[in-house]
Each structure stands twice: as C-alpha cells, then as structure tokens.
Amino acid sequence: MREFRISEIDVAKTLSKAQKLASRGKSKGLSGGFEVRIESRSEVVNGVQGEYSVLVIQGEPVKFNGWQFVGVAEFIEGKALTKSIAGGVEIKPSDVKVGYCEHCQKTRSRSKVIFVQNQEGKISQVGSSCVKDFLGWEFSASALVTEEDFQQEFGGFAGGSYSGFDTLGVLATAVCAVEKTGYVPSGSGLSTKEVVWDKLNGGFHGLSKWKELVGQEVTDAHRAKAQELLEFGKNFEGDSGYAQNVRIVSGLTFQKYSTAGILISLLKAYQRQTEEKIEKKVYKSEILAPVGEKIEIEVTVLGENTFESQFGLTTLYTFESGEYQLKWFSSRGLNVEIGSKLKLKGTVKGIDEYKGTFSTVLTRCKAV
C-alpha cells in the first residue's frame, strides 16, 4: 500500500484520474491490479492539529488466464532496473538476464522485459514483443500499471525537455538543496527530487522555486560530497531490490527522471547510517530549564527530518547535551551534519515524550 498527499482542490477529480489509471489492465482483459481511494490524515505541528487528504493505492496480483504479471525490467546503459507490479513477488536486478527472452530464447537489444508466473509458481522472463505469443494476450504496455506510474502521476510534476542529466551533477544539486531545505521524500510536491529536477531543466518555475527554497548555487564542496555519496552508493550493502537498484543507479552515467529518486535517496540512506553509529543513551525525563528561559548550550546533532506541513517545509532537529535530549522544529533550516557539535542559543518551549524518550523542546534557535 502506498499513499500520496494530494491537494485539497479537486479531490474528486484526482480520484477519478487515479481510478482511470488503475482500470487500464481491466480494460485489456486483466484481472486484479490496483484499487484506489481517498482518506484523511491528521498531524500535529507546534501544538496545532491539521487535516489533509491522501490518495491510497492498494494492489493485488494482475492475472490473465492463470498467468500472473509480477514485474517489469527496463534496460538502461545495458543494465536492468526492476519495477514491481501490484501484488507480485519482488524481482531483483540480479534475477534479470539482460536482453534475454525465454519465449524466443534469444538475447538482443530490448528496452524492457516482462516477468510472468504460472499457477505452479514458475517465473518466466519474456520480451515485451513476445508476450502476445507466449500468453495469447494482446500485449499493451500501458495495461501493466506499476507503483512508479502512480508516483509519476501523483508524486509531483517534472517539466522540461531533457531526458537525462549526468549522475554527479544530479547528486551535487541534491546535496546543495538538502543543505538548505533538508531531505524531503517523494510524495510531496516539494520533494527534493522535484526541486532538483525542475532546477536542472532550467524552466522559469523551477528556477524561481530554487531561488525561493535554496537560494544558492552548487559549489565544489557540494560536488566533493556528491562524489563521496556515489562511492557509498556503488558499495551499498544488502541484497534487497532497493539495495541492488541503488548500486546500479549509482553506476549510471546519466540519470533519467525515473532513476533520479533512487539516486537522491542516497542522502537519506547515508544520514540513517550515520545516525545508527551514534551511541544511543537514556536521557533525563525532566525539562532542561524552565519554560520561557533563554539558554545557550553545547550540543551534538543526533538527527534531522524534513517534512511538508500546513506551515510549509518544517525540519525537526534532534540534539544531545549531556544527559538531556533537545528538539527544535524549524522552518528556516540549519546547515549541520549528523554527529557535528555546535553551540545552540534558544528559548525553552516545553517538554515532549516519544516512545519513552523525553526531550526539551526549543524555539527561536540559532547556531552561535
């Protein structure tokens, strides 16, 4: 199940568009696929509760005459990137034979292959042009709707006429953006991926949004950090589909819109790894100082998490100072790295408890 936050304007129109996308397979004789619905969600930011709408997609296996469609592999620069079809088993890049079709038993230059599974559980890799003969189904690529199709339709708009940008340039631009806004995941119209892609495309809207949110240009320091992240991505540990896709995307020369999100997610993956290396402690369950008191204190940065709220982009910073944990919700952003030390000046707002851990909440902070 996936969720996409949507605009409160024309919710019914958004649902209708999603239903039309989900029904493509059924119009081509397929059973199963995606079901979509609108649900409400709420969140509390700085003590105020707000409500918003999300588009929920939920999938079950797509079938034709007992055959189940389980995945699609797209070939870019001779390497396979995999996408899962609703309810299918996970197909990993390592499961793919580049350019090969089990129907015609030939290996040639192909843009994509389809993975199908019979009732006995055997999975076959079939070229897109051979699916009709292999299954007896009039093949239509648009009928095999994947989660990525919903992501591209409802996860933000990417304009411009470019089909790709060089890998280091995309990642360096992302590093520059995250330095000011924090990492914002896909599913938001202001996601890091969308801000970066619109900036690279160079349109008026993209450049204006970049100036408003980021307000700085890529430097050699950003490129150096991007190079470090690329090496991290090429050696990313794990055997999951995500891990394999990360290693493949990190080795590409150019990035398309469909691969840029995986590449940019390296920033969050690297941050999480850094956070895990920081020793977890038990903090005092009392407030650091009385509410309203101004403090100036040495802290270590434990984490940061940027999200979109009714107030715009908000970043939650978590700090440690001795036996106390501190939190600060900021709309301005703070150029810090996880594990770094700094002197923080702010006002005590209150105390917060999350999963048994107490934090002193600060407001109107700045690094001294």
N, C-alpha and C positions, 0 to 999 in steps of 0.2 A: 504494500500500500504506500502511495506517495501523496503528498499534499503540496499545493501551490497556493500561496497567498495571492488573492485577486483584488481588483478594485471594487469598491462598493457601488460604483456606477455601472449600470447594465449587467448586473449579476445574472439575470435570466438569459441575456444574450451570450454571456460567457459559457453558461451551462449548455445552451443549445449548440454552440460551436464544439464543445467537448464531446457531447453526445454524437454529433455527426462524425467526429474523428474516430470515436470508439466503435461506431457501427460499420466502418468500412469493410471489415472482414466478413460480417454477416451478409452484406450485400453481394459478396463474392462467393457465398456458399459455405463459409466457415462457421463453426460453432464456437462458443466460448469467447474469450477476448476480455476487453476492459469494460467495467461498469463505472460510471462517474456520478458524483453527487456534490452538492454544496453543503458545507457545515459551518457552524460558527465556532470561533475560538476566542478566548479572552486572555489577557495578560496584564500584569501589574508592573508599572514602571514608576519609580519615585512615589509610591503610595496611591497611584491613580489607576483604576481598572478600566480597560478599554476592550471593545469587542470588534472583531473583524471576521471576514469570510475567507474560506479556503475551498479550493476545488480538490476533492478527494478522488483519486483513481485507484481502483482495485481490480486485479486481473485474475482470470482463471485460464487454463490451457486453451490454446487455439487449435482446433482439430478439423480434419477433413477425411471422411471415410475411414476412421480409425487411426489415421496418422496425426501426430501432434507436432506442431511447429514449436521448436524450443529456442532457437537463436539465429542470429544473423552475424556473419563476419564480413567486415569491409576491409579491403586491402589498400593500404596507403604506403607508398615507397617500398613495396614488396613485403610489408609486414601486416599482420592481421590485428584488427581491433574488434572486439566482440560486443554485441548488444543482446540482452535477454528479452525474449518475447513473453508476454503475460503468462505467468504460472509455469514457465518452462524451467528445466534444470539449468544450472549455470554452465555456460560454455566458456572455457578459458582460452586465451590466445595460444597456450601450449597444446590445446586439443585440436587446433586447426592445421590442416595440410594446405599450405599456400597454393592457391590456384587449382586445386585438385577437385574432381567431381567423381563420386562413386557410381553414378549412373553411366556416364560415357567412359569412365576410367581414363580420363585424360587430364593432364596438367597444362594449363595455358594461362594467358593473362586474363584475369577476371576482376571485375570491380567488387563483386561480393558473392558469397555462397550462403545457402540456407541449410539449417540443421533440422532434420525431422526425426521423429521417434515412432516406431511401430508399437503395436499392442503388446509385443513381447519385451519391449524395453530397448531394442537395438536402435542406436542413433546413427543416422547416415548424413554425410556431408554432400550436398547436391548443388551444382551450379545453378544460378538463377534461370538460365535459359533451358535447363533440363528438367525443372520441376514439373512442368506440364506432362512430359512423357513418363516421368518417374512415378507420379501420383495420379495422373489422369485429371489434374486440376488446371483450369485455365489460369495461369500464374499472373498475378498483379502485385508488384512490389508494394504498392500503396496499401494493400489489404493487411500486410503484416505490420501492424502498429506496435511500436515499442515505447518504453517509458521515455526514451530520448525524443520521440516525436512530440509527446506532451510537454517535455522540458523546453523544446524549441518554440512551441506554440504559446505556452503559458508561463515560461520561466524568464521572460524578458525578450526584448526586441533587439536584433542585431542588424543594423543597416550597412550601407556601403557596398562597394562593388568588388572588393578584394576577396579572393578565395583562401588566402593564407598569408601568414607573416612568419618571419624567422623565429625559431624557438627561443633563442636567448633574448631577442627583443621583446617578445610577448612576456616572458617571465620578469625581465628587468622593469618593464612598465608596471607589472603587477606589484613588484617589490616597492616601487615608488608610490603607487596608490595606497597600498596597505600601511605604509609608513605614516600616512595622514589620516586614513579612514578606518584602519583595522581591516581584518579579513571578513568579508560579507559573503556568505554562501549563496549558491544558485537557488532560485525560487523566489528571489526578491528582484524587483525592477532595478534596484540599485546595487546588485551583486557586483563583486569585484570583477568577475568575468565580463559583465556587460559594460562596466565603466571602462575597462581596459580595451575591449574590442571596439567600442564606439570611438575611443580616443585614437586607436590605430587606424580606423577607417577615415578619420580626418574630417567628418561632416561637421556642420555648424552645431548641431545639437550635441554631438559627442564632445567636441572641443569646449563648448560652453559648460557642459556638465563637469568636465575635467577641471576647468578653471575654478568652478564653484566648490567642488568637493576636495580636490587635491591641491591645486594652485602652485605646483612646482613641476619641473621637468626632470627627466631621467638623467642621472649622473653616472660617472664611472664607478662610484661606490655602489650604486644600485646594480650595475652590470656585474660587478665582482660578487655581490651577494647572490645574484641570479645564477652565476656560474657555479657557485658552491651548492645551491639548491639543485641544479641539474645533475651534479655528481651524486648528490643524495638520492635523487630520483632514479638514476641509472642503476644504483645499487640498493634500491628499496627492497627491504626484506619481506618475505611472505610468499605464499603460493595461491592466495585468493585471486579471483578475477581482477579485483581492483589493483592489487599489487603488480600483477603481470601487465595490466594496461598502463600503469604508471611507468614501469621500466621501458615499455615500448614507446610511449608518447615522449618520454624524456630523451629518447634517442633519435627522434624525427628531426629532419632539417627544417621543415616548415610546419606551422600549426594551422589547422582549419578551425572554423567555429565549433565543430563537433568534438575536437580534441582539446581545445584551449581550457575547458573547465577542469579536465583531469590534470593538465599541466599546472594550472594555477592552484589547485588543491594541495600542491606540494608545500605551499607556505603554511597551511594549517597542519598538515601532517608533520612537518618539521617542528612546529611550535608544540604540538602534543608530545612529541618525543622529548623535547627539551623540558617540558613541564613534568614528565614522568621521572626525569632524572633528579628533580629537586626532592629532597627528603621531606616526606610528609610528617607533620608534627601535630600534637594535640595542643590547641590554643585555649587560653583562658576564656571562661564563659561569662565574662564581665566586660563592661564598656571601658575603653582606654581612658577616657576623660569625660567630664560632664557634658551633656548636650548643650551646644552653643559655644563651647570653649574653642578658641583657636589654638592649633598645635603646629609645631614644626618638628619633624621626626625623621630619622634614618629608616629607610625601608628597602626590602628586596622584592622585586616584581615576581609574583607567582603565576599570573595568568592574565589573559585579556580575551574578551569575547565580544565581537561587534554584531549587532542585530538591528533590524529596522522596526521601529515602533511608531506610535502615532505622533511622536515628537521628532521623527526623522531618524537618522543614524545615531545609535547610542552604543557606547563601548563600556563594558563592565571590566574594570581593572581590579585585580586582587593583589594585595601586598601582605608582607610579613614584617613585623617589627618585634623582635624578642619573643615574648610569649603571647603576642596579640596578632590576630589576622584583621586586615582592614579592607574595605570595599569602597569603590568610587565609581558612580555612574556618570560618564562624561559624554557630552555631545561635541566636544572640540577635538578629542584625540590627544595622545601623548606619545611622542617618539621614543619608545623604550623597547628593550628586548627582554624576554623572559630570563630571569636569573640576574639581571643587572641591578645595581644598587644606586639609590639616589636619595636626596633629601626632599621630603614632601611637606608642603605647607597647606593647611586646610582647616575646615571647621567641622566639629563633630555634630552629626545629624541624628544618630540613634544607633541601635544595635539590631543585628539581623542574625537569624539562625537558619541554617540549611543543612539538612541531613546530619544533624547533631553537632555541626561546627558553627561556633559563634564568631561574628565579625562586627567590628566597629565601622559604621557607615559614615563616610565623609562627604562633604560637599564643598564647592568653590575651591578646588585644589589647584595647585601648580607646583611644578618642579623648581626647587630653589637652586 
